[in-house]
Amino acid sequence: MITRLSVSVAMAATAFAASNSTVPKGTPVSYNIPLWDEGQVPLAKGDGPLDKPFLTVFQPPAAKRNGGSVVIAPGGSNIMLMYGCEGMEVAEHYNDWGVTAFVLTYRLSPRYGDDARLLDGERAVQVVRQHAAEFGLNPSKVGFIGFSAGSSLARAVGSATGSHPGDERPDYLGMVYSAGRPGPGEQLKDFPPTFLLAAQLDKGASMGSAQLFMDLTKAGAVAEIHLYQKGRHGFGTGFASANFSDWMGRLEHFLRYDGFLPGGGAE
């Protein structure tokens, strides 16, 4: 059984909690799942809140759930996490599609490096699969979407070569305004279906995403790319933006076409 905790919406900053008196009956309540048991976090440098990575669960209403799930890794230059437009808002869209979303709080710099973050990302996918039956999830439809620094983490997780790569590797990737860097042992031919998104003027992200798309295509992997000619870094879900407001609809189409949402072309 998973221990239910109050949901955190920013690291050591703000939090909100919903009580039964304020939440309409039947509305799912968000809560946290630790990635490891107390005292078991690998590479831990302490025992404080910033040393304990966790997932925050956002479930759709029961009647909407379709067995899909996604781990969401917000960006923030690895020194903070943008929980709003790159976390909770993304989770709400996924919930609208019937998908259970897990927003990942991973360990941050300067206290932790990429080695710890990779462990957090891989473990997040493992935890979702381990609890698939409890949540009514399809363990073959576990996605991972990241933004900026979280997108770099997505690439590393997509290249999982750990002790149990089948459990640690997501079934699809979303990489939003960062293509990351190739890691040791990366085999693009084995990459899961990948959705790439950036704005042209965000040159590092757009050119990196275009290069990764070409490399994935050459390797025979499934990939889709969208580059917007205007705009820069950090547009999140694009809510109320004349330029970016349609991109999550493009992601939804990608997921339906590849069979990660019901009613797609691959079914």
N, C-alpha and C positions, 0 to 999 in steps of 0.2 A: 504494500500500500504506500502511496506517495504522501509525504507530509505536506500539508497545505499551509502556505505562508502568505503574508501580506505581499502585494505586488509592488516592486520597486520600479519607479519610472525614471530615475536618474541616480547615478552613483553618488551616494553621500550627499544628496542635494534635496530633491523633493520626492514625495511619495503620496499615493492616494490609497484609500481603502474603502471598500464598499460594504455596507452592512445590509442585513436583510430588510431593514426598514426603508432603505433608499433605492434598492435594486428591484425592478419589476420581477414578479414571480416567473421563474423559468429562464431568466437571463443568466448565461454562464458567467461565473466570477473568475477573474484571472488570479493565478497564484504561481508560486515559484517551485521549481524542482532543482535541488543541488545536483551538480554533475557527478560529484563523488561524495561518499559518506564522510562524516566528520573525521578529520585527521588523516584522510587518505588522498588528499589532493597532490598529485605529482608535481615536483619542482616548487612546492609552496615555500615562500620566504617568510611566512608569518601565519597568524590565525585570525586576522581581522576580516572585515567585510570585503575588502579589496583583494583578498587572497582566496576567495571562495567563488569560483564561477558558477553560474546557474542559468536555467532557462525559465522564462516567464510564459505561461501557457495562456493562449487566447483561443477559445473554442467557439465555433459557430453554434447557433441554436441546434438542438438535437435533430430537428426535422430537416435541417439543411446539410448535415454532415455526409460527406461522400467517401470517406476513408483516406483522403489526401492529407498530407502534412508537409510543413516546410519549416526549416530553421532560418531565422532572419538575423543577420549579423550587421548591426548599424556601423557606420563609420565614425570618424572623429580623430583621425591622425594617430590612432593607438594611444592617445593620452586622455580621451574622453569618449563618450558614446552618445550619439544623436538619437535618443530614444523616440523623439516625436515623429518627424517626417521620414525617418529611416528605420523606425521600429514599430511603434504602435499603429501609426497610420497604414503602414504596409500590412500589418496583421489584420486590420479591419477590412482591407480589400480582400485578402485571402479568405477571411471569414465569410464575406459576401459570396464568394465562390464555393463555399462549403468545405473549405480546407482548415484544418486545425494548425495554428501558427505557434511557433516557439521562438520568442525573441531571446537571443543569446547575449548574456553579459559575460564577456571574456576578460581575461586579465590584461592589464594595461602597462605601458611604459611610463616612467623609466624603471619601475620595479620589476617588470617582466619583459621578456623578449619574445621573438617570433616562435621559439621552440615551445614555450608554454601556451601561446595562443593556438598553435596548431593542435596541441593536445586537447585544448578546450573545444575547438571546432570538430575534431574527429569524435571526441567523446559525446558531444551534443547529438550527433547523428546516431551514435550507438544507443544513447539513452532513449531517443524517440523510438527506435526499433524495438528496444527491450520492453517498452510499455505500449507497443502497438495494440495488443489485445485489450488492454485496459481502456485505451482511448477509442477503440473501434477503428484502428488505422490499418491501411494496407502497407506492410513493410516494404513493398516494392514501389511505393510512390512517395518516397521521402525526398523532398527537395532541399536545396540550400541556396539562399540568395543573400548577397552581400553588397554593401555600398562603400565606395572609396576604400578605406583600410579594411573594411569587412569584405569587400570584393576580392582584395588580395588574399585574404584568409580563405575565401571560397575556392580560389584556384588551388591553394595548397591542399585543402580538404578534398577537392576533386581528384587530386593526384595521390590519394591515400595509399601508402605502402606499409602501414603499420602491421601489428601482429594479426589483426582480423580485418583486412581491407574490405571484405564483402560487407561487414557491419558498419565500417567507418565511412565508406564512400557513398555520397548521395546519389539518387537516381537521376537528378537533373541539377543544373547550376543556373543561377542568375547572377550576372556580374555587371554592376551598375557603376559607372564612371571610375573604373580601374581595371586593368587587365592583369595586375599583379606581375610576378616574375616566375619563370620556371624553377621548380624545385628539384632536388636530387631524385633521380629515377623517374621523372615525369615522362609518361607515355601518352601523347595526345591521342593516339589511335584508340586508347581505352577510356577516353574522357566520356563522361555522361553527356547527354544533350545539353547544349549551353546557349543561353540567351545573353547577348551582349548589348549594352546601351551606354551612350555617352553623347556629349555635345561637341561639335567640331572645334569650337574655340577653346575647349578644355583639351589642349593638344596632347598632353601626355596620355590622358585616358583615351581620347579618340583614336590616336595613331596606334597606341598599344592594343586597343580593342580590334582595330582593323587588321593589325598584324596577327593577332591571335586567331581571328576569324579565318584568315588565309591559311594559317598553319593547321588549324583544326580541319579545314576543308581538304587540304593536301593529305592529311593523315587519315581521312575517311570518316571523321567523327561528324555528328550532327550538330549544327550551329546555326544561329540566326542573329543578325546584327541590325541595330537601328542607330544611326548617327544623325543628330539634329544639327542643322546648319547654324542655328543661333543658340545662345545660352552658354553657360559655363558650368563650373563644378557645383555639386551640392544641391540639386533641385528636388531631391527627395521624391515623393509621390507625384509631384507636379500639380498638386491641388490648386485650383483657381488660376493656373498658369495658361496663358493663351498658347504658349509654345509646347509645354510638356504635359498638359493634362490628359493626353490620350495614350501615354506610353504604357500605363498599366493595362489598358485594354489590349495593347499589342502583346503584352506578356500573357494575358489570359488566352488569347488566340493561340500563342505558341504552346501553352500547356494543354489546351484542348486538342490541338492538332496532333500532339505527340502522345495523347492518351492519359495525361496526368489529371485531367478534368473530364467529367462525362460529356458526351455529345461531340467528340472531336473526330477529325478525319482518320485517325489511326485506329479507331474502334471498329 
